[in-house]
Amino acid sequence: MPLVDLVMPKMGESIMEATILKWHKHPGDAVKQDETVLEIATDKVDSEVPSITEGVVEEVLYKVNDVVPIGSVIARIRTANGTAASSGPSYAATPIQMAAASHRTEVSGSPGPAQASVGSNRFYSPLVLNIAAGEGIPLSELENIPGSGNEGRVTKKDILQYLADRRQPAGKGLVTSSPAPHYQGADSIGHRLPEPTSLPAQSPMPVYSGNVEIVEMDRMRRLIADHMVRSVHTSPHVTSFAEADVTHMVHWRDKVKKEFEKRENTKLTFTPLFIEAVVRCIKKYPLINSSVDGDKIIIKKDINIGMAAALPSGNLIVPVIHNADQLNLNGLARKVNTLADNARQNKLRPEDTQGGTFTLTNVGSFGSLMGTPIINQPQVAILAVGAIKKRPVVLETPEGDAIVIRHMMYLSLSYDHRIVDGSLGATFCSAVARELENFTPDREL
């Protein structure tokens, strides 16, 4: 009876590792094809890994909370049908069901120092390349790091040891340097993700005065915290504000929402209307839909809008509406509601949180008038929309100025000042406000 290897599946672009949350099957347990064997997690979503065959679990190779590289064998299943596993998974229907092939990046044709040859055929894992990019190590320097891996490949341990040695002051005798950080891998947007660290064993426990309750951050909250701190350290944030009179849009939605829900079997919220306006403005100002790679600006042709959604735990997640510019209002409303429902029910797929190029967050849904959101790296801008409130405002009419009651809303755009100047940031924010103000009140469904 042959053994079939179950490997850690590919969870999305730039994700190199995943954490084992729970084993549903243990050695000796029978398992059917497509039955859940274990649960795993990245920094964004939790997912189930199904069995690729029917049989009996022979062994599991990792424990709960272990961080496992993509493509690693995590369990072995003994089959009774006498057929061994094929080299490629025939069951692959979604990314979570796809076993990862070897993740090797070939770097060639880049001249370095004398020791490095032109057209080098040396391979580097994406994790090693991410660490090198984050530490400013050029290819020429990377080529000269001794590798302890198979065929002389540079491993994570090799590059971290190299960084620790490089940080040691020159000309000193015995120097006790701080240990290099242990990197868990790369997050969903390709940045290095440090493992949460704990206090050294010899450090005394901190003492908190007063009547306090100490609550440990859960895994997602720690990852969100790391992501936010990294964003602030990466991008110089600037925020511009605008005010929009959305009276026409509010009245139109109030008029058609029941008919829309009855016809489309989904609710019409304000979010798809906001996304429509954002998409139109991105087409006018494409630099807003970009990312930064060193000294290069990567302008994205796809318009993939991330929308911040609240989870039952209180944490936030950002599912992505891919190719939002190709969807009409009906399609946007359906997609928004589906992603929001899946987020609340913890049913998001890995690909649902990948590939965003611009993010919209509705702080008004929590009652806030405005906010100063933090950029979702590696994007360069994020728009916050505040609560819609009735206020007296001055309205200019052909007969003169008049004080009237209007539905007003604040918008705030945070942007990366490395490539988005204040003029572009303020212009884009104002353009979205004008799009909302110029909403057609007699628009057809």
LUMBAZA-749597 format. One line per field, with one value per residue (C-alpha): x, y, z. Coordinates in pm, whole numbers, padded with zeros to 5 digits, always signed. Layout:
BEGIN
xx	[X | ...]
yy	[Y | ...]
zz	[Z | ...]
This chain:
BEGIN
xx	[+00000 | +00173 | +00216 | +00085 | +00246 | +00015 | +00198 | +00143 | -00068 | -00006 | -00208 | -00152 | +00116 | +00413 | +00297 | +00582 | +00471 | +00158 | +00086 | -00083 | -00386 | -00550 | -00521 | -00859 | -00699 | -00426 | -00212 | -00436 | -00745 | -00926 | -00972 | -01177 | -01074 | -01149 | -01213 | -01048 | -00718 | -00605 | -00660 | -00390 | -00355 | -00165 | -00170 | -00505 | -00724 | -00772 | -00824 | -00883 | -00652 | -00838 | -00700 | -00601 | -00679 | -00868 | -00677 | -00537 | -00317 | +00025 | +00203 | +00188 | +00517 | +00438 | +00269 | +00005 | +00151 | +00443 | +00523 | +00565 | +00708 | +00485 | +00539 | +00667 | +00528 | +00304 | +00149 | +00154 | -00152 | -00142 | -00379 | -00546 | -00604 | -00250 | -00192 | +00073 | +00028 | +00102 | +00370 | +00111 | -00220 | -00505 | -00756 | -00648 | -00958 | -00877 | -00549 | -00609 | -00631 | -00313 | +00008 | +00292 | +00566 | +00918 | +00927 | +01260 | +01343 | +01617 | +01839 | +02052 | +02241 | +02324 | +02695 | +02839 | +03191 | +03474 | +03356 | +03008 | +02974 | +02762 | +02455 | +02462 | +02229 | +02204 | +01857 | +01706 | +01380 | +01130 | +01180 | +01557 | +01493 | +01236 | +01481 | +01760 | +01537 | +01425 | +01785 | +01912 | +02135 | +02198 | +02224 | +02600 | +02631 | +02379 | +02583 | +02876 | +02691 | +02798 | +02503 | +02454 | +02148 | +02118 | +02363 | +02496 | +02164 | +02139 | +01891 | +01706 | +01955 | +02248 | +02122 | +02018 | +02361 | +02521 | +02316 | +02410 | +02781 | +02755 | +02600 | +02889 | +03111 | +03443 | +03767 | +03617 | +03729 | +03465 | +03134 | +02803 | +02556 | +02182 | +02049 | +01912 | +01535 | +01370 | +01149 | +00833 | +00818 | +00642 | +00297 | +00025 | +00184 | +00537 | +00692 | +00900 | +00687 | +00867 | +00740 | +00586 | +00860 | +00836 | +01026 | +01361 | +01337 | +01559 | +01356 | +01122 | +00753 | +00627 | +00415 | +00101 | -00043 | -00410 | -00700 | -00614 | -00697 | -00420 | -00539 | -00301 | -00333 | -00467 | -00267 | -00452 | -00429 | -00050 | -00019 | -00236 | -00021 | +00297 | +00142 | +00035 | +00372 | +00552 | +00329 | +00402 | +00776 | +00761 | +00552 | +00551 | +00177 | -00012 | -00391 | -00615 | -00982 | -01287 | -01657 | -01932 | -02300 | -02444 | -02811 | -02897 | -02729 | -02905 | -03248 | -03194 | -03088 | -03385 | -03613 | -03477 | -03331 | -03644 | -03690 | -03320 | -03322 | -03635 | -03496 | -03130 | -03183 | -02912 | -02908 | -02795 | -02561 | -02362 | -02033 | -02078 | -02178 | -01857 | -01653 | -01808 | -01690 | -01342 | -01298 | -01391 | -01138 | -00861 | -00900 | -00841 | -00547 | -00379 | -00079 | -00308 | -00338 | +00028 | +00301 | +00666 | +00954 | +01279 | +01318 | +01055 | +00685 | +00465 | +00140 | -00127 | -00351 | -00594 | -00822 | -00869 | -01049 | -00998 | -01279 | -01217 | -01462 | -01511 | -01485 | -01688 | -01366 | -01339 | -01040 | -01050 | -00979 | -00961 | -01124 | -01063 | -01301 | -01088 | -01135 | -01389 | -01387 | -01544 | -01847 | -02170 | -02357 | -02543 | -02218 | -02047 | -02335 | -02340 | -01962 | -01953 | -02225 | -02077 | -01731 | -01870 | -02084 | -01794 | -01570 | -01822 | -01858 | -01482 | -01533 | -01299 | -01068 | -00696 | -00742 | -01019 | -00761 | -00489 | -00394 | -00558 | -00440 | -00645 | -00842 | -01171 | -01265 | -01606 | -01539 | -01888 | -02037 | -01901 | -02035 | -01712 | -01730 | -01380 | -01055 | -00688 | -00642 | -00308 | -00202 | -00243 | +00105 | +00225 | -00052 | +00004 | -00337 | -00645 | -00975 | -01193 | -01557 | -01732 | -02086 | -02353 | -02515 | -02787 | -02655 | -02759 | -02541 | -02535 | -02662 | -02599 | -02905 | -02988 | -03211 | -02927 | -02779 | -03007 | -02957 | -03089 | -03067 | -02840 | -02685 | -02314 | -02014 | -01639 | -01378 | -01016 | -00740 | -00410 | -00134 | +00234 | +00416 | +00714 | +00528 | +00191 | +00232 | -00018 | -00158 | -00243 | -00368 | -00596 | -00713 | -00805 | -00990 | -01183 | -01256 | -01421 | -01627 | -01740 | -01835 | -02058 | -02208 | -02287 | -02480 | -02770 | -03092 | -03307 | -03061 | -03212 | -03153]
yy	[+00000 | +00317 | +00635 | +00963 | +01290 | +01573 | +01903 | +02255 | +02418 | +02745 | +03017 | +03307 | +03523 | +03602 | +03379 | +03141 | +02986 | +02902 | +02816 | +02491 | +02572 | +02235 | +01872 | +01713 | +01379 | +01194 | +00887 | +00583 | +00784 | +00698 | +00983 | +01023 | +01220 | +01593 | +01544 | +01807 | +01692 | +02013 | +02388 | +02637 | +03013 | +03297 | +03660 | +03710 | +03401 | +03063 | +02772 | +02399 | +02154 | +01857 | +01509 | +01438 | +01068 | +00811 | +00604 | +00606 | +00880 | +00720 | +01013 | +01387 | +01572 | +01897 | +02005 | +02269 | +02624 | +02509 | +02745 | +02538 | +02645 | +02615 | +02285 | +02098 | +01752 | +01787 | +01440 | +01101 | +00897 | +00523 | +00435 | +00101 | +00133 | +00046 | +00368 | +00614 | +00987 | +01158 | +01423 | +01699 | +01728 | +01636 | +01763 | +02125 | +02338 | +02632 | +02769 | +02612 | +02271 | +02316 | +02163 | +02406 | +02325 | +02432 | +02810 | +02902 | +03233 | +03233 | +03540 | +03575 | +03828 | +04057 | +04137 | +04166 | +04177 | +03971 | +03656 | +03674 | +03553 | +03718 | +03512 | +03334 | +03035 | +03046 | +03006 | +03203 | +03141 | +03430 | +03446 | +03501 | +03763 | +03943 | +03957 | +04078 | +04350 | +04465 | +04491 | +04665 | +04376 | +04401 | +04093 | +04135 | +04106 | +03822 | +03623 | +03615 | +03483 | +03122 | +02884 | +02580 | +02450 | +02195 | +02268 | +02565 | +02753 | +03040 | +02952 | +03180 | +03085 | +03179 | +03528 | +03605 | +03496 | +03712 | +04012 | +03949 | +03933 | +04246 | +04444 | +04357 | +04666 | +04644 | +04658 | +04527 | +04222 | +04010 | +04176 | +04039 | +04129 | +04108 | +03793 | +03839 | +03841 | +03515 | +03578 | +03381 | +03440 | +03682 | +03823 | +03849 | +04156 | +04025 | +04193 | +04018 | +03914 | +03882 | +03620 | +03775 | +03783 | +03719 | +03868 | +03702 | +03442 | +03641 | +03963 | +04033 | +04043 | +04402 | +04530 | +04727 | +04964 | +05004 | +04774 | +04626 | +04328 | +04184 | +04038 | +03864 | +03974 | +03700 | +03594 | +03820 | +04125 | +04076 | +04052 | +04359 | +04549 | +04447 | +04543 | +04888 | +04969 | +04853 | +05072 | +05386 | +05310 | +05247 | +05537 | +05904 | +05951 | +06263 | +06298 | +06530 | +06598 | +06688 | +06735 | +06603 | +06683 | +06335 | +06433 | +06315 | +05980 | +05927 | +06011 | +05788 | +05491 | +05539 | +05535 | +05223 | +05001 | +04789 | +04733 | +04657 | +04398 | +04233 | +04216 | +04132 | +03935 | +04141 | +04469 | +04799 | +04966 | +05285 | +05095 | +04997 | +05357 | +05479 | +05220 | +05336 | +05691 | +05575 | +05366 | +05658 | +05882 | +05619 | +05612 | +05989 | +05974 | +05632 | +05711 | +05662 | +05296 | +05203 | +05072 | +05151 | +04908 | +05075 | +05365 | +05230 | +05321 | +05028 | +05162 | +04892 | +04853 | +04634 | +04818 | +04589 | +04766 | +04643 | +04712 | +04700 | +04464 | +04400 | +04047 | +03915 | +03921 | +04298 | +04263 | +04403 | +04226 | +04366 | +04145 | +04257 | +04322 | +04226 | +04417 | +04647 | +04865 | +04581 | +04544 | +04742 | +04853 | +04521 | +04327 | +04553 | +04527 | +04148 | +04123 | +04364 | +04176 | +03832 | +03931 | +04102 | +03798 | +03559 | +03775 | +03769 | +03391 | +03332 | +03184 | +03404 | +03220 | +03312 | +03471 | +03694 | +03903 | +03913 | +04164 | +04484 | +04804 | +05064 | +05042 | +05197 | +05200 | +05314 | +05465 | +05613 | +05269 | +05298 | +05652 | +05841 | +06166 | +06119 | +05932 | +05928 | +05572 | +05393 | +05282 | +04912 | +04829 | +04805 | +05035 | +05410 | +05542 | +05459 | +05648 | +05675 | +05782 | +05917 | +05907 | +06080 | +06353 | +06607 | +06960 | +07313 | +07437 | +07736 | +07642 | +07874 | +07913 | +08142 | +08336 | +08377 | +08191 | +07984 | +07787 | +07434 | +07091 | +06857 | +06512 | +06580 | +06348 | +06390 | +06202 | +06160 | +06024 | +05907 | +05869 | +05783 | +06115 | +05948 | +05948 | +06115 | +06488 | +06701 | +06841 | +06496 | +06364 | +06662 | +06663 | +06294 | +06330 | +06629 | +06446 | +06159 | +06411 | +06579 | +06241 | +06172 | +06521 | +06494 | +06171 | +06152 | +06169 | +06007 | +05725 | +05402 | +05078]
zz	[+00000 | -00118 | +00085 | -00050 | +00061 | +00171 | +00126 | +00255 | -00020 | -00197 | -00023 | -00260 | -00414 | -00190 | +00097 | +00169 | +00499 | +00695 | +01057 | +01158 | +01374 | +01429 | +01318 | +01242 | +01161 | +01353 | +01280 | +01244 | +01148 | +00827 | +00584 | +00268 | -00039 | +00005 | +00379 | +00599 | +00749 | +00919 | +00949 | +00859 | +00874 | +00714 | +00822 | +00648 | +00640 | +00802 | +00564 | +00566 | +00390 | +00239 | +00177 | -00181 | -00150 | +00055 | +00308 | +00659 | +00806 | +00849 | +01019 | +01073 | +01049 | +01229 | +01549 | +01615 | +01595 | +01380 | +01091 | +00775 | +00436 | +00132 | -00050 | +00258 | +00330 | +00635 | +00653 | +00483 | +00396 | +00326 | +00046 | -00013 | -00387 | -00487 | -00678 | -00576 | -00585 | -00911 | -00933 | -00973 | -00791 | -01020 | -00767 | -00790 | -00827 | -00601 | -00461 | -00122 | -00292 | -00492 | -00362 | -00407 | -00649 | -00566 | -00515 | -00667 | -00828 | -01092 | -01095 | -01404 | -01607 | -01314 | -01283 | -00934 | -00785 | -00927 | -00748 | -00902 | -01256 | -01521 | -01604 | -01268 | -01243 | -00865 | -00718 | -00430 | -00250 | -00239 | +00139 | +00099 | -00171 | +00050 | +00341 | +00110 | -00038 | +00305 | +00427 | +00110 | -00002 | -00379 | -00599 | -00629 | -00251 | -00230 | -00481 | -00237 | +00068 | +00132 | +00115 | +00335 | +00149 | -00125 | -00411 | -00217 | -00200 | +00047 | +00322 | +00561 | +00833 | +00605 | +00521 | +00882 | +01006 | +00737 | +00853 | +01216 | +01124 | +00908 | +01194 | +01427 | +01466 | +01283 | +01478 | +01801 | +01989 | +02144 | +02073 | +02189 | +01921 | +01943 | +01779 | +01432 | +01422 | +01323 | +01025 | +00998 | +00623 | +00391 | +00436 | +00173 | +00019 | +00007 | +00312 | +00575 | +00868 | +01205 | +01442 | +01754 | +02014 | +02384 | +02675 | +02755 | +03028 | +03262 | +03226 | +03517 | +03441 | +03410 | +03697 | +03611 | +03867 | +03938 | +03859 | +03518 | +03302 | +03083 | +02753 | +02514 | +02151 | +01929 | +01625 | +01380 | +01606 | +01638 | +01261 | +01208 | +01457 | +01274 | +00939 | +01061 | +01220 | +00906 | +00688 | +00892 | +00880 | +00504 | +00377 | +00480 | +00533 | +00432 | +00458 | +00257 | +00336 | +00131 | +00198 | -00028 | -00057 | -00120 | -00097 | -00451 | -00391 | -00056 | -00197 | -00502 | -00289 | -00055 | -00359 | -00530 | -00255 | -00204 | -00574 | -00611 | -00333 | -00471 | -00824 | -00748 | -00425 | -00255 | -00064 | -00211 | +00038 | -00013 | -00056 | -00425 | -00501 | -00336 | -00528 | -00858 | -00789 | -00683 | -00998 | -01225 | -01049 | -01059 | -01437 | -01440 | -01196 | -01246 | -01024 | -00725 | -00832 | -00797 | -00569 | -00505 | -00560 | -00459 | -00699 | -00940 | -00956 | -01055 | -01203 | -01190 | -01493 | -01299 | -01059 | -00758 | -00475 | -00120 | +00126 | +00499 | +00672 | +01043 | +01180 | +01476 | +01682 | +01631 | +01397 | +01045 | +00719 | +00365 | +00101 | -00256 | -00545 | -00844 | -01171 | -01010 | -01320 | -01519 | -01290 | -01310 | -00999 | -00972 | -00990 | -00738 | -00491 | -00517 | -00476 | -00181 | +00005 | -00067 | +00056 | +00366 | +00453 | +00398 | +00616 | +00902 | +00869 | +00836 | +00488 | +00287 | +00049 | +00033 | -00309 | -00171 | +00017 | -00249 | -00516 | -00394 | -00562 | -00367 | -00042 | +00071 | +00439 | +00562 | +00904 | +00889 | +00949 | +01304 | +01349 | +01279 | +01083 | +00940 | +00993 | +00899 | +00770 | +00743 | +00395 | +00317 | +00187 | -00084 | -00209 | -00206 | -00102 | +00106 | +00117 | +00427 | +00400 | +00708 | +00837 | +00629 | +00841 | +00777 | +00824 | +00734 | +00450 | +00218 | -00128 | -00421 | -00645 | -00940 | -00700 | -00448 | -00154 | +00066 | +00386 | +00332 | +00497 | +00302 | +00349 | +00399 | +00424 | +00484 | +00283 | +00386 | +00164 | +00315 | +00058 | +00025 | -00005 | -00171 | -00503 | -00441 | -00392 | -00204 | -00527 | -00665 | -00332 | -00273 | -00636 | -00625 | -00294 | -00427 | -00752 | -00564 | -00368 | -00692 | -00842 | -00542 | -00552 | -00922 | -00877 | -01124 | -00920 | -01192 | -01266 | -01401 | -01216]
